[in-house]
Amino acid sequence: MTPLRVCLVASSQHPIREPFAGGLESQTHYLARELRRRGHQVSLYAAPGSDPALGAVELDVDPFWPSDAACADVNAPPARWIAEHHAYLALMLDLAGPRGASVDVVHNNSLHHLPVAMARTLPVPVVTTLHTPPLPWLESAFQLSPETPAVAVSETCRRMWAPRVRASVVRNGVDTDRWRPGPGGGPAVWSGRITAEKAPHDAVLACRRAGVPLRLVGPVSDRDYYETCLRPLLGGDVEHLGHLAHDDLVTVVGEASVALVTPRWEEPYGLVAAEAMSCGTPVAAYDRGAIAEVVSPGAGVVVPADDVDALAEAVLRAATLPRGAVRATAVRECSLERMVDEYEAIYRSLARVGRPAA
């Protein structure tokens, strides 16, 4: 097939590089890399400091310093908000001109409203992936541009945005070659950002009740939560390994007997569950958001949200599942190849039709 010219728009807040700040960043990185491997021409607009191998054009998010007179405006938005707004405004104005005509499709993976609100000003179609539950600014942008195509990362995420936004579904994917099978049998693992909405303290409590040692992996994104709720629980059979490089994280997850996923928010997908499954590591998880879409019965045990006793039982039950079957589920249902195949089909369909009429 004819190679496509794809423009990827990423977050301006976090660079697209390992170790990733979150699922949005990892999915954008994987998508850019795999599209290029397949021979497509990819241009990426992303935060400063992104992986040099991706050749990203840096979004200009230098701080904006208003004048003393402007600072006197009590209703003025924060300087960072203004800088981010101008970065995306400059990008969209650029894509509305000759630069936009040099690509076949623009794929917006940012959470900013302007790529959606200004989509109809571009000479090529724009598709936006919904990586999170609804956001007021982004939801209102779709009200301005209801014809702009949207893709949700799970059926659960699609339902969250409905009926305000009509979206199809392309579930996230993981690189099942890099997230390789591990031997298991070691301490349980919990990975992710250390924040209250991820609730790693519940993983600690559940593992202690189950009598299973635990390794926590991830950056401390909420220092108050860490010092108040998590740090007092560390020690003995529970250790925090910090924010690991990708290969080290794969090793830790692959060595684990079970992976715990404990969201306190409506998880739009549940990437850490798919990553663990790809390593053959079964999952014990709260049933919140899209977790049950990702963790099928043969790959883990899903229990009612916030029930630590049930989670402790799930840890022991999940650890008995055959690792080969867990890995096979991930390869079949959670692969990067499947995700990119589906996005390729969307790109080609949009490129054939062209930009929707304003």
N, C-alpha and C positions, 0 to 999 in steps of 0.2 A: 504494500500500500504506500501511497505518497506520504512522506513525512509531514508532520504538522508543525506549525510555528505557534508555540504556546507561550503566553506571558503569564507567569505566576506572581501574584501579589501576596506578600506575607505580612506577618506582624511587624510593626515598627518598634515594639517594646522589647522583644527578645530575639537575639540573633539565631539564625538557622544553623546551628552547629551542635556537636556533641560536647558535653552532656546536655541533653535537651531540657529546656525549661518546662516543657509539657507536651501533650499530645499534638497540639496544633503545629508546633515547631518540628517534631519528629516526622509527622505525616507529610509536611511540606518538603522536608529534606528528602525523604524516601521517594516522593513523587517526582521531584526534579531530577534526582539521580536516575531513577528507572526510566523516565521518559527519554532522557539523553541516551541511556544505554540502548534503547529501542530505535534510536536514530532520529528522534524528533529534535527540532531546534527550540531550545528553552531559554527564555529570558526570565530572570528572577529579580524582583524588587523586595528588599528585606532590610532588617535592622542592621546598623553598623556592627562589624565583628562577625558576620556570617561566614560559613565555611568557604575559604578561597576557591576550593575545587568546584564550587557551584557558579563562580563568576557573577555573584549577585551585584546588582546596582544598589548602592546604599540609599535608603530613604533618608532625606535630610531632616533629622530631628534635633538639630542643635537647639539649645534652649533659646527661647525668645525673651528678650529683656525689654519690657515696655518702658516708655518714658515715665518720668515722675508724674506728669499730668495724667497719663493713662492709668497709672497705678492708683490714682485717687478714685477711680471708678469702683465702687463697692460691689458692683455686680459683675466685674470682670472675671472670666474663667481663669483657672490656673495657667501659668506660663507653659507647663508641659502640654496641657490640652491644646493650647494655641499652636505650639510647635508641631504636634502630631497632626492637627487639622491642616496646617499649611503644607506639611509633607505630602499628605494624600491628595490635597487639592492640586499641588504642583504636578504630581504623578498623573492624575486624571486629566488635567488640561493637556499634558504632554501626549497622553494616549488618545486624546480627542483629535490630535493633529496627525501629521505624517507618521509618527512612530506607531500609532495604533493601526494604521493601514498596512504596516509591515508584518502584522501577526494575523493568525487565523482565529484565535479565540483568547480571551482573557479569563483566567481562573483566579478568582478572589478568595484567598484563604485568611484574610485579615478579619478582625472584628470591628473595623471602622465602618462608619455609615456612608462615607463619600463614594467608595467604589460601587456601592449599590445605588445610591441616590443619583449619581451622575452616569450610570451605565448607558442610558439612552443617548448620551452625547457622543459616545464612541462610534467609530465606523465599523466595529466588529462586535460580535456577541460577547457578553460577560456572563459567567456562571459563578455563583457564590456557594461555597461550602459552609454549612452551619455547624460549627464545632462545639457550640455551647448551648445551654438553655437560652430562651429569648432574652435579648438585651433591648432596652427601650429605644436607644438611638438607631440600632440596626433594624428593629421592627418597624419603626417609623419610616426608615429609608425604603423599605419594601412597599410601604403604603404609597410613597411617591413614585416608585417604579415597579408596579405589580407585575409587569411583564418580564422582569428579570428572572431567569431561571435560578433555582436554588436546589441544593443537594444536602440532605441531612446525613450524619454519620451513623445513624441507626434509626430503626422504626420508632423507637421511643423518642428520640430527638425530633423526628418528623412530627409526631403527635404533639410535642410540646409547642412547636411553632404554629401548628394549625389552630384555627382556620385563617389566621392573619397572613400566613405565608404558605403557599403551596410548594411542596418540595418532593423530589424523588429521593431515593435512598441509595447511597453507596457506603457500605460499612468500611470502617478503617481497616488497614492491613498492616501486618508486621513482616519484616524480612526474615522468613523462616530459615534462610541459610545462615544469617548472622546470629539469630536466636536459636542456636543449635541445641540438640538434645544433651542433657546432662545426666549424671549417674543417680542423682537423688540421694535420699537416705540421711541428709544432713539436717541442720537446724531449719525451722520454718523461716520464711522470708516475707517481709512487707517492704514494698518499694513505692516511692512517690514523693511528692513535696510534703514536708512536715508542716501541716496546717490543721486547724480544727476541723475543716470540712472533709478532710481525708481520715481523721480519727485513728491515727496509729496507736493511740493509747488503748483502744478497744482490742487491737491485735495483741498487745502485750498482755492485757487481762485475760483474753481467751487462751493464749498459749500457756500462761501460768496455770490456769484452771485445768488445761489438758495435760500439763506436765511436759510440754514440748519447748525446747530452747528456741529463741527467735533472734534473727538478724534484721535490723531496720536499715534501709538504704534510702538516701535522698537528702536534698538540701533543706535547711531550716528556713522556710519562707515566712513563718510566723514565730518570731522570737518569744513573744509573750506566752503563746500557747506552749512552746517547747519548754520554757523554764518552769511554767506553772503545772502543766498536765503530763508532760512526757519525761522530762529529765529525772524527776523523782522516782520514776519507775525503772530506770536503767540500772544495769549492774547484774552480776551473777549470770543468769541464763539469758539475759537480754542485752544486746549491744547495738549501738548505732555506728554504722561504718562510714557515714557521711555520704557525700555526693560522688559516686564512683564513675570512672571512665566506662565507656560502653562494654568493652571486652571484660572488664572486671565484674561489671554488673551481671553480664550473661553467665559468668562462672558461678557467682553467688546464687543466682536464681536456679541454675541447672543443678547445683548441689543440694538445693532445698528439698525436703520431703513434701512440703506443701507451701503454697503461696496464699497469703491472706489479703483480701480486698475489702476495705471497711468504709465506704463513702458515707458521709453525712449530708451530701447534696445529691441532686438528681444527675448522676453520672451520665453524660451524653453517649458514651461508648464503653469505656473500661479497658483502655489499652494495656495496662499492666497485667490484666488477666490474660489477654491474648498472648502477650510476651511470655508469661510463665508457661502457658499451655504449649507454646512453640518449643520450649525447653523440655517438654514432657512432664512438667511439674503441675500436679493437680491443684485446683483452686478451692479455697473455702471463702465464701463471700456473702456480704449482705445483699439482699434483694432490693436494690434501689437503682432507679434509672434504668439503663440498658444492660446492666450486668447479666441478667438472666438470658438476654439475647446472645451474649458472648459465651457464657459458661453453660454448655449443655450438660445434661445429667452424666454423660460418660467422661466428662472432663473436670468435674468438680461438684461441690455441694453448695447450694445457695439456700440461705436461711433468712427468716424475717429480719428486717433492718433493726439495728440497735439491740439485738438480743445476744448478749455476750455469752450466755450459757449455751445457746444453740450454736453459736460460732465455735465454741470450744469443742462441742461434739462434732461439728463439721470438720474441724481440723483433723481429728482422728479418723473419721470416715473417709475423707478425701485422700488421705495419705495411703489408703489401701488400693486406690484405683490404679490400673495398669498404665505405666508411663507411656508405653508405645501407643496405646489407644488415645491418650490425651494429646500426644504429639500429632497423631494422624488427624484428629479433629481440627487442630490449629492449621495444619497444612491445607486441609480441605475447605475450611470456612473462614479463615482469618489471614490468608496469605496476601502479601504485597502484590503479587502477580494478578490475583483476582481483582483487587482494588483498581490497579492501573488499567486492566482490561476494560473495566466498566467506565472509568473516566475517559479513556480513549474513545469509546463508543459515543459518549456524550459530546466530546469535542468534535468528532466527525459529523455528528448529527447537526450540531449548532453551526458548524462551518458551512455545511451544505445549505442550510436555511438562511443564514446571514443574520444580521442584527434585526430584532423585532422592531416593528414600526413604532415611532414615538407616539 
